[in-house]
């Protein structure tokens, strides 16, 4: 999104916040400001989901990013939970 004015800042912040909550709910906790692989991947999904919401196309987000969402979710499973399923 190439927005060169500040009139939509509040709306974009709100959309980013909603997207962060949605991705964390689907995948697990990550640090949006962190630099670990899972943090960066989580942040990217937040930006992509926000882009879809902004362009009124949210219904296509999960289908288009299903492999990334699933991969991040698997990466965020705590090791103790992984051991319990074996």
C-alpha positions as CSV (number, residue, x, y, z in Angstrom):
1,X,0.0,0.0,0.0
2,X,1.6,3.2,-1.1
3,X,-0.2,5.8,1.0
4,X,1.5,9.2,1.0
5,X,-0.8,11.1,3.4
6,X,-1.5,10.7,7.1
7,X,-5.3,10.9,7.0
8,X,-5.6,7.1,7.1
9,X,-3.1,6.5,9.9
10,X,-5.6,5.7,12.6
11,X,-7.5,3.3,10.3
12,X,-4.3,1.5,9.3
13,X,-3.2,1.2,12.9
14,X,-6.6,-0.3,13.8
15,X,-6.4,-2.7,10.9
16,X,-2.8,-3.8,11.8
17,X,-3.9,-4.3,15.4
18,X,-6.9,-6.5,14.3
19,X,-4.6,-8.4,11.9
20,X,-2.0,-9.1,14.6
21,X,-4.7,-10.5,16.9
22,X,-6.1,-12.7,14.1
23,X,-2.8,-14.1,13.1
24,X,-1.7,-14.8,16.7
25,X,-5.1,-16.4,17.3
26,X,-4.6,-18.7,14.3
27,X,-0.9,-19.4,14.6
28,X,0.3,-18.7,18.1
29,X,2.2,-16.0,19.9
30,X,5.1,-14.2,18.2
31,X,6.8,-10.8,18.9
32,X,5.7,-8.4,16.2
33,X,8.9,-6.4,17.0
34,X,11.1,-9.5,17.3
35,X,13.8,-10.6,14.8
36,X,13.5,-14.4,15.1
37,X,12.3,-16.2,12.0
38,X,8.9,-16.8,13.4
39,X,8.5,-13.2,14.4
40,X,9.4,-11.9,10.9
41,X,7.1,-14.5,9.3
42,X,4.3,-13.5,11.7
43,X,4.8,-9.8,11.0
44,X,4.7,-10.5,7.2
45,X,1.4,-12.3,7.6
46,X,0.0,-9.3,9.6
47,X,1.0,-6.9,6.8
48,X,-0.5,-9.2,4.1
49,X,-3.7,-9.7,6.0
50,X,-4.0,-5.9,6.6
51,X,-3.4,-5.3,2.9
52,X,-6.3,-7.7,2.1
53,X,-8.6,-6.0,4.6
54,X,-7.7,-2.6,3.3
55,X,-8.6,-3.6,-0.2
56,X,-11.8,-5.3,1.0
57,X,-10.7,-8.8,0.0
58,X,-10.3,-10.5,3.3
59,X,-12.2,-13.5,2.2
60,X,-9.3,-14.5,-0.1
61,X,-6.5,-14.1,2.5
62,X,-6.7,-17.5,4.2
63,X,-6.9,-19.4,0.9
64,X,-4.0,-17.5,-0.6
65,X,-1.7,-17.7,2.5
66,X,-2.8,-21.1,3.9
67,X,0.6,-22.7,3.6
68,X,2.4,-19.8,5.3
69,X,-0.3,-19.7,8.1
70,X,0.0,-23.4,8.6
71,X,3.8,-23.3,8.5
72,X,4.0,-20.5,11.1
73,X,1.5,-22.3,13.3
74,X,3.6,-25.5,13.3
75,X,6.7,-23.5,14.0
76,X,5.1,-21.9,17.0
77,X,4.0,-25.1,18.7
78,X,5.9,-25.3,22.0
79,X,8.4,-28.2,22.1
80,X,6.7,-29.8,25.1
81,X,3.5,-30.0,23.0
82,X,5.4,-31.6,20.1
83,X,6.9,-34.3,22.4
84,X,3.4,-35.1,23.8
85,X,2.0,-36.0,20.4
86,X,4.7,-38.5,19.5
